[in-house]
């Protein structure tokens, strides 16, 4: 009997869902607080969790992250009374199977639950069997590369190039040790997959692998996310919360984009690296932790040290061994290996049976610059599979920039005729309202430029930053300042 955990602060909803799902043949349990739900998940295994987004102690995304740390195979459905598309996107992006809004309709929630459990069962079956689930013809024999499987069941292809062989040798060499590792390379080159591969080959493989995107942490909340806090430590701290170091205790903590940590949090991180102890925000008690640190960055930390943006002592602590991931455009021999792998994934996800790529499409894929590296390639392949009506992916379903590469400039992206603002009227104050208007004109033009470049580059932030001639961190700051949500 499949077990379902319901987490909702509304007692009536918990009671109704328990009664309804019990009649459908499921074993159920319910709690009203997130921490209670996590405590139960540590004791028992549940195939599915139905979790309210608004809980009194933890929000839905935080719950989702913690559930996936405890058991990556558990399916999660987020429910909420707020019809916000951004919540839906964030929930699915962070690993939720689906997102439904209140009021809950019996037929809808039951269908969603059945679909989530079927997808979970299918994924687990695929992970335990070798080769693709569905046999399909191939026009040409696909290239093959060495494969690693991450802790959440995803497969990472190493490729067959000289660079790929060197990468695998480095992973095999460093994995059995407890040395800290820093992984460098452009966005989309697979840094988290490499970190996961190191963890799986280490003596810590049976312990948690916790990944944190430091670039997505706000300055104020980064300390709480990493080290935890006690109830009342700050406004909104309604209960005690364990940080990522505690969740990763005994295992591996992956700090992505570590260069984005604030100076204050760098100091706290240094203390943990030196003493192997953490202290929750608002607490006077030290907690011993045994965590291996793997960090990643797409910027030059040595340059950040020289500029005073990153502490040199932390850099030397985490740089015991460095692995550099080359961009995909420098690994031409591996492009079609990854393309064939992503084709197989897309066939499974979209339930299609595309056989392969025709010669024209293969040549275009191999010749393209791949600004976004593996992430961009995967998106292109999935889109192409969706659009393909026959057995083969042809050039006509590939994005225009791949079929007809051309240089994109800000001027191309934002025609001057599309930038408009209120005209400055005669007699306006020289340094009052006019100044405000000028500022508004500048901000409107910059926002329009960013939006147009994002649209032209297929919302690839790395490519957009290159076109705008700014670094990715600056682009993220401007997206936040202009309230642009992607």
NORUR-V968635 format. One record per residue. N is the residue number from 1. RES is the residue in three letters. SS is DSSP state (alpha for helix, beta for strand, coil for the rest). PHI is phi in whole degrees, -180 to 180 (* if undefined). BURIAL is # if it has 16 or more other C-alpha atoms within 10 Angstrom, else .. Layout:
n res ss phi burial
N RES SS PHI BURIAL
N RES SS PHI BURIAL
This chain:
n res ss phi burial
1 UNK coil * .
2 UNK coil -75 .
3 UNK beta -105 #
4 UNK beta -125 #
5 UNK beta -104 #
6 UNK beta -109 #
7 UNK beta -121 #
8 UNK coil -155 #
9 UNK coil -76 #
10 UNK coil -91 .
11 UNK alpha -60 .
12 UNK alpha -64 .
13 UNK alpha -65 #
14 UNK alpha -59 #
15 UNK alpha -65 .
16 UNK alpha -65 .
17 UNK alpha -65 #
18 UNK alpha -61 #
19 UNK alpha -64 .
20 UNK alpha -64 .
21 UNK alpha -72 #
22 UNK alpha -64 .
23 UNK alpha -67 .
24 UNK coil -86 .
25 UNK coil 98 .
26 UNK coil -100 .
27 UNK beta -91 .
28 UNK beta -126 #
29 UNK beta -148 #
30 UNK beta -143 #
31 UNK beta -142 #
32 UNK coil -104 #
33 UNK coil -129 #
34 UNK alpha -62 #
35 UNK alpha -62 #
36 UNK alpha -65 .
37 UNK alpha -64 #
38 UNK alpha -65 #
39 UNK alpha -62 .
40 UNK alpha -68 #
41 UNK alpha -67 #
42 UNK alpha -74 .
43 UNK alpha -94 .
44 UNK coil -127 .
45 UNK coil -102 #
46 UNK coil -118 #
47 UNK coil -72 #
48 UNK beta -145 #
49 UNK beta -123 #
50 UNK beta -103 #
51 UNK beta -126 #
52 UNK beta -70 #
53 UNK coil -72 #
54 UNK beta -102 #
55 UNK coil -112 #
56 UNK coil -68 .
57 UNK coil -120 #
58 UNK coil -140 #
59 UNK beta -84 .
60 UNK alpha -62 #
61 UNK alpha -67 #
62 UNK alpha -66 .
63 UNK alpha -60 #
64 UNK alpha -59 #
65 UNK alpha -62 #
66 UNK alpha -69 #
67 UNK alpha -61 #
68 UNK alpha -68 #
69 UNK alpha -69 #
70 UNK alpha -68 #
71 UNK coil -155 #
72 UNK coil -59 #
73 UNK coil -82 #
74 UNK coil -70 #
75 UNK beta -80 #
76 UNK beta -131 #
77 UNK beta -118 #
78 UNK beta -95 #
79 UNK beta -121 #
80 UNK beta -159 #
81 UNK coil -94 .
82 UNK coil -112 .
83 UNK coil -80 .
84 UNK coil -113 .
85 UNK alpha -62 .
86 UNK alpha -63 .
87 UNK alpha -64 #
88 UNK alpha -61 #
89 UNK alpha -63 .
90 UNK alpha -63 .
91 UNK alpha -62 #
92 UNK alpha -66 #
93 UNK alpha -60 .
94 UNK coil -90 .
95 UNK coil 115 #
96 UNK coil -71 #
97 UNK coil -72 #
98 UNK beta -158 #
99 UNK beta -141 #
100 UNK beta -130 #
101 UNK beta -107 #
102 UNK coil -80 .
103 UNK coil -72 .
104 UNK coil -86 .
105 UNK coil -101 .
106 UNK alpha -51 .
107 UNK alpha -64 .
108 UNK alpha -67 .
109 UNK alpha -67 #
110 UNK alpha -67 .
111 UNK alpha -63 .
112 UNK alpha -64 #
113 UNK alpha -64 #
114 UNK alpha -62 .
115 UNK alpha -64 .
116 UNK alpha -64 #
117 UNK alpha -70 #
118 UNK alpha -66 .
119 UNK alpha -63 .
120 UNK alpha -64 #
121 UNK alpha -64 .
122 UNK alpha -66 .
123 UNK alpha -64 #
124 UNK alpha -64 .
125 UNK alpha -65 .
126 UNK alpha -65 .
127 UNK alpha -70 #
128 UNK alpha -98 .
129 UNK coil -117 .
130 UNK coil -87 .
131 UNK coil 82 .
132 UNK coil -66 .
133 UNK coil -70 .
134 UNK coil -123 .
135 UNK coil -71 .
136 UNK coil -144 .
137 UNK coil -70 .
138 UNK coil -126 .
139 UNK coil -72 .
140 UNK coil -132 .
141 UNK coil -67 .
142 UNK coil -67 .
143 UNK coil -68 #
144 UNK coil -122 #
145 UNK coil -140 #
146 UNK coil -72 .
147 UNK beta -120 .
148 UNK beta -125 #
149 UNK beta -110 .
150 UNK coil -79 #
151 UNK coil -66 #
152 UNK coil -100 .
153 UNK coil 91 .
154 UNK coil -78 .
155 UNK beta -103 #
156 UNK beta -117 #
157 UNK beta -95 #
158 UNK coil -83 #
159 UNK coil 92 #
160 UNK coil -129 #
161 UNK coil -73 #
162 UNK alpha -61 .
163 UNK alpha -62 #
164 UNK alpha -65 #
165 UNK alpha -62 .
166 UNK alpha -65 .
167 UNK alpha -62 #
168 UNK alpha -65 #
169 UNK alpha -63 .
170 UNK alpha -65 .
171 UNK alpha -64 #
172 UNK alpha -63 .
173 UNK alpha -75 .
174 UNK alpha -89 #
175 UNK alpha -56 #
176 UNK coil -69 .
177 UNK coil -88 .
178 UNK coil -107 .
179 UNK coil -66 #
180 UNK coil -73 #
181 UNK beta -128 #
182 UNK beta -117 #
183 UNK beta -108 #
184 UNK beta -113 #
185 UNK beta 150 #
186 UNK coil -67 #
187 UNK coil -60 #
188 UNK coil 88 #
189 UNK coil -87 #
190 UNK coil 97 #
191 UNK alpha -65 #
192 UNK alpha -68 #
193 UNK alpha -64 #
194 UNK alpha -66 #
195 UNK alpha -59 #
196 UNK alpha -65 #
197 UNK alpha -64 #
198 UNK alpha -63 #
199 UNK alpha -61 #
200 UNK alpha -69 #
201 UNK coil -95 #
202 UNK coil -96 #
203 UNK coil -75 .
204 UNK coil -100 #
205 UNK coil -58 #
206 UNK coil -89 .
207 UNK coil -108 #
208 UNK coil -65 #
209 UNK beta -114 #
210 UNK beta -114 #
211 UNK beta -108 #
212 UNK beta -126 #
213 UNK beta -91 .
214 UNK alpha -63 #
215 UNK alpha -70 #
216 UNK alpha -95 .
217 UNK coil -89 #
218 UNK coil -74 .
219 UNK coil -58 #
220 UNK coil -76 .
221 UNK coil -99 .
222 UNK alpha -60 #
223 UNK alpha -62 #
224 UNK alpha -66 #
225 UNK alpha -64 #
226 UNK alpha -81 #
227 UNK alpha -112 #
228 UNK beta 85 #
229 UNK beta -152 #
230 UNK coil -106 #
231 UNK coil -57 #
232 UNK coil 84 .
233 UNK coil -64 #
234 UNK coil -159 .
235 UNK coil -61 .
236 UNK coil 98 .
237 UNK coil -82 .
238 UNK coil -82 .
239 UNK coil -158 .
240 UNK coil -65 #
241 UNK beta -139 #
242 UNK beta -80 .
243 UNK coil -93 #
244 UNK alpha -63 #
245 UNK alpha -63 #
246 UNK alpha -69 #
247 UNK alpha -63 #
248 UNK coil -90 #
249 UNK coil -54 #
250 UNK coil 90 #
251 UNK coil -117 #
252 UNK beta -127 #
253 UNK beta -112 #
254 UNK beta -102 #
255 UNK beta -104 #
256 UNK beta -81 #
257 UNK coil 52 #
258 UNK alpha -64 #
259 UNK alpha -65 #
260 UNK alpha -88 #
261 UNK coil -66 #
262 UNK coil -67 #
263 UNK alpha -62 .
264 UNK alpha -61 .
265 UNK alpha -74 #
266 UNK alpha -63 #
267 UNK alpha -64 .
268 UNK alpha -64 .
269 UNK alpha -65 #
270 UNK alpha -60 #
271 UNK alpha -61 .
272 UNK alpha -65 #
273 UNK alpha -65 #
274 UNK alpha -81 .
275 UNK alpha -103 .
276 UNK coil 57 #
277 UNK beta -137 #
278 UNK beta -122 #
279 UNK beta -134 #
280 UNK coil -62 #
281 UNK beta -61 #
282 UNK coil 89 .
283 UNK coil -111 .
284 UNK coil -107 .
285 UNK coil -103 .
286 UNK beta -85 .
287 UNK beta -123 .
288 UNK beta -73 .
289 UNK coil -134 #
290 UNK coil -119 #
291 UNK coil -131 #
292 UNK beta -90 #
293 UNK beta -101 #
294 UNK beta -122 #
295 UNK beta -112 #
296 UNK beta -143 #
297 UNK beta -157 #
298 UNK coil -109 #
299 UNK coil -117 #
300 UNK coil -86 .
301 UNK alpha -67 #
302 UNK alpha -62 .
303 UNK alpha -67 .
304 UNK alpha -64 .
305 UNK alpha -65 #
306 UNK alpha -62 .
307 UNK coil -84 .
308 UNK coil 81 .
309 UNK coil -89 #
310 UNK coil -139 #
311 UNK coil -69 #
312 UNK alpha -67 .
313 UNK alpha -65 .
314 UNK alpha -69 #
315 UNK alpha -56 #
316 UNK alpha -71 .
317 UNK alpha -68 #
318 UNK alpha -91 #
319 UNK coil -97 #
320 UNK coil -72 .
321 UNK beta -153 .
322 UNK beta -114 #
323 UNK beta -120 #
324 UNK beta -104 #
325 UNK beta -100 #
326 UNK coil -73 #
327 UNK coil -65 #
328 UNK alpha -61 #
329 UNK alpha -64 #
330 UNK alpha -94 .
331 UNK coil -128 #
332 UNK alpha -54 #
333 UNK alpha -68 #
334 UNK alpha -100 #
335 UNK alpha -58 #
336 UNK alpha -74 #
337 UNK alpha -64 #
338 UNK alpha -67 #
339 UNK alpha -61 #
340 UNK alpha -64 #
341 UNK alpha -65 #
342 UNK alpha -67 #
343 UNK alpha -64 #
344 UNK alpha -62 #
345 UNK alpha -63 #
346 UNK alpha -65 #
347 UNK alpha -58 #
348 UNK alpha -69 #
349 UNK alpha -67 .
350 UNK alpha -98 .
351 UNK coil 55 .
352 UNK coil -123 #
353 UNK coil -135 #
354 UNK coil -70 #
355 UNK coil -79 #
356 UNK beta 169 #
357 UNK beta -115 #
358 UNK coil -76 .
359 UNK alpha -61 .
360 UNK alpha -63 .
361 UNK alpha -66 #
362 UNK alpha -61 #
363 UNK alpha -66 .
364 UNK alpha -65 #
365 UNK alpha -64 #
366 UNK alpha -72 #
367 UNK alpha -89 .
368 UNK coil -72 #
369 UNK coil -76 #
370 UNK coil 55 #
371 UNK coil -58 #
372 UNK coil -93 #
373 UNK alpha 57 #
374 UNK alpha -62 #
375 UNK alpha -65 .
376 UNK alpha -67 #
377 UNK alpha -61 #
378 UNK alpha -62 #
379 UNK alpha -63 .
380 UNK alpha -64 #
381 UNK alpha -65 #
382 UNK alpha -63 #
383 UNK alpha -64 .
384 UNK alpha -66 #
385 UNK alpha -62 #
386 UNK alpha -62 #
387 UNK alpha -83 .
388 UNK coil -71 #
389 UNK coil -99 .
390 UNK coil -96 .
391 UNK coil -92 #
392 UNK beta -125 #
393 UNK beta -80 #
394 UNK coil -115 #
395 UNK alpha -62 #
396 UNK alpha -69 .
397 UNK alpha -101 #
398 UNK coil -80 #
399 UNK coil -58 .
400 UNK alpha -60 .
401 UNK alpha -68 .
402 UNK alpha -85 #
403 UNK alpha -71 #
404 UNK coil -129 .
405 UNK coil -59 .
406 UNK coil -152 .
407 UNK coil -77 .
408 UNK coil -109 #
409 UNK coil -120 .
410 UNK alpha -62 #
411 UNK alpha -64 .
412 UNK alpha -65 .
413 UNK alpha -76 #
414 UNK coil -128 #
415 UNK coil -59 .
416 UNK alpha -60 .
417 UNK alpha -66 .
418 UNK alpha -91 .
419 UNK coil -100 .
420 UNK coil -131 .
421 UNK coil -159 .
422 UNK coil -65 .
423 UNK coil -70 .
424 UNK coil -80 .
425 UNK coil -90 .
426 UNK coil -60 .
427 UNK coil 88 .
428 UNK coil -69 .
429 UNK coil -57 .
430 UNK coil -68 .
431 UNK coil -128 .
432 UNK coil -112 .
433 UNK alpha -63 .
434 UNK alpha -61 #
435 UNK alpha -62 .
436 UNK alpha -65 .
437 UNK alpha -64 .
438 UNK alpha -61 .
439 UNK alpha -63 .
440 UNK alpha -64 .
441 UNK alpha -58 #
442 UNK alpha -63 .
443 UNK alpha -68 .
444 UNK alpha -63 #
445 UNK alpha -66 #
446 UNK alpha -66 #
447 UNK alpha -63 #
448 UNK alpha -63 #
449 UNK alpha -64 #
450 UNK alpha -63 #
451 UNK alpha -63 #
452 UNK alpha -67 #
453 UNK alpha -65 #
454 UNK alpha -59 #
455 UNK alpha -65 .
456 UNK alpha -67 #
457 UNK coil -96 #
458 UNK coil 67 .
459 UNK coil 61 .
460 UNK coil -88 #
461 UNK alpha -65 #
462 UNK alpha -64 #
463 UNK alpha -65 #
464 UNK alpha -62 #
465 UNK alpha -63 #
466 UNK alpha -65 .
467 UNK alpha -63 #
468 UNK alpha -79 #
469 UNK coil 62 .
470 UNK coil -133 .
471 UNK coil -82 .
472 UNK alpha -65 #
473 UNK alpha -63 #
474 UNK alpha -63 .
475 UNK alpha -61 #
476 UNK alpha -61 .
477 UNK alpha -63 .
478 UNK alpha -71 .
479 UNK alpha -61 #
480 UNK alpha -70 .
481 UNK alpha -64 .
482 UNK coil -95 .
483 UNK coil 56 .
484 UNK coil -98 .
485 UNK coil -109 .
486 UNK coil -115 .
